[in-house]
Amino acid sequence: MKTIIKYVLLDLLKNKTILVYTLILAAITISVSGIGDNASKALLSLLNITLLFVPIISILFSTIYFFNSVEFTELLLAQPIKRKTMLLAEYAGIAIALTIAYLVGVGVPICIFYYNLAAVTLIISGLFLTLIFSALALLIFVLFKDKTKGIGAAIITALFFILLFDGLLLSFIYSFSDYPIEKPLLGLISLNPVDLARILVLLQLDAAVMMGYSGALFKKFMGSAMGSIYTLVCMLCWTIIPLITAARIFKKKDI
Amino acid sequence: MKRVLSYLLLHVFLLSAATPGFATIIKVHPAANSIHHAADNARSGDTLLLQKGIYREHDIIISKKLTITGEGFPVIDGESKYQVFIITSDSVIIQGLQIQHIGKVSITDMAGIRIVNAKCVTIKNNRLINNTFGIYLQNATRCYIVNNMIHSDTKDEINGGNGIHAWKSTHLSITGNSISGHRDGIYFEFVTDSYIAANTSFDNARYGLHFMFSHNDTYTQNTFKSNGAGVAVMYSKGVIMHDNEFVHNWGDASYGLLLKEITDSKIEHNRFTKNTVGIHMEGTTRVDVRHNIFEDNGWGVRVQASCSGSNFVENNFIGNSFDVTTNGSMMLNVFNNNYWDKYDGYDLDKNNIGDVSYYPVSVYAVITEKIPPAMILYRSFLTDMMDQVEKVMPTIIPDMLKDDHPLMKKLKL
């Protein structure tokens, strides 16, 4: 397994895309940090960037990479290696590469500029988003045989979590506004890793609004240590469940 | 010349002879009922000089014009059962005492110092610690409450009393006090023409300052910090609020300044920092909000549709999550010449006034005002997009609420 991870990593580090991704993230982070004198404002902009770019790039890049290395995968499967090990090793390779890119691009600059709890939370949620969306890419890879369809699915998945889910949530809130929906909402939010990441960081940052009477419940739950742990566990589930599902499907897949 | 002088001297002598003797200074030492005795035996105009120590006395009624001065902060202890001073005479002065552990009963509001039907009483440089009510003014006129330290450990609104409580009084002057840990820091009910200045009111269970039916009062240069629900000014006319600081009044139901049914008042040169809501206005008429700074609040100003004739002119709105919200489409108030840090218009003629109007109410603010749980989508990509769309084509936001002359640069306030 280690050997496969090593080769995937080496291959990816030679790949220019990861390098460009790192550079773009670093450029955005440094420029945003340089403009404002207000730390929380800069962190907010970085949060928006993280929530928008990280899922899309992670899922798209991973999907394309998986589909492009189909031949490599087939070659490896001819060897006496378990399918599960092979698949997870490939995932680990790409996840590590993207994680390094995020850490170098966003993590290091914000740790230098503002090292506080909010910054650390932002880095943690960015890392989780990377892991989650590359895991989803893996799932897409095992579900679709065709590369074009796979990429289409990846785009739709990313858009769904970034935009569509919130739209649906808003219409849900609108139609059930006469009922006490705060608690169901907390449950629904767990279904979207992007929202989870956003709220996790926001509670460290923009607490004033979240602490208005409407945000009171969210703050009470998500702001507590229990809430943070719950959020992290949810994100962990979001990483592990797609991986396990992908491995299961891949076991029986006709290649 | 000499004659005139002797004539004058004679006059002075005759005048002093007319009053019953010269005022004397009576030293009081800690003993059983020593203050009671001293107060009973003293004549009007005397000074009681309380020596350092602990006095366990209560219900001391001051019905003569006395000056009670403490040396080295003598402690008068209510033993958590009783009240201490009750002043019923005019022109009493109480200074330099430490009054502590006033009791709590349901029938009366027990206070460290209670002023009843008196004029020109001065309460100066005292410490009032762990009392139900600190200073209680009841039908008082022209009283001075100066530089007192009033502290208690009230846990909730029901069991606590107010730091300075004034009822049906007029022409009070409350300056330089530090009040903390009470229910309301300063409470005014039917108090008119009074002046509250340079006080610090913090960590109180309910309001830092609470006005009810109190007209023509001024409060200035006060600091209200970390109070349970901020400052409330209700059902009053002609209140002037300037140069105050409202800081960190933070919580589910907390306001920097809550205005309810306020008429003809002025809010000027105040600073609202890190409050959940900077100013919350309900049913106000003709309130002038000028030259204030709203910084890092959850909501800068929340103006209910029931407010009318108010002007918001030349204020700075910086770093608030939402600058303004309202609960209807009707807007009978005027916003003009304010600085908004979220304004992204342009200024072609370089006259420092933006050429396009600014709509301070964001669409998301409208949604959360209607449906509070929608707050969970705050700062998601979707809501940012909705705000942008709404900026191009306003349909949801109240289009009457706008600043036609937004400033390009921060005002120096």
Interface residues (C-beta under 8 A of the other chain):
Chain A: N38 K41 L44 L47 N48 L51 L52 I162 L163 D166 G167 L169 L170 I173 Y174 S177 I181 E182 L185 I189 V194 D195 R198 I199 L202 D206 A208 V209 M210 M211 G212 Y213 S214 G215 A216 F218
Chain B: W250 G251 D252 A253 K274 N275 T276 V277 D296 N297 G298 W299 G319 S321 F322 I367 T368 K370 I371 P372 P373 A374 M375 I376 L377 Y378 R379 S380 F381 L382 T383 D384 M385
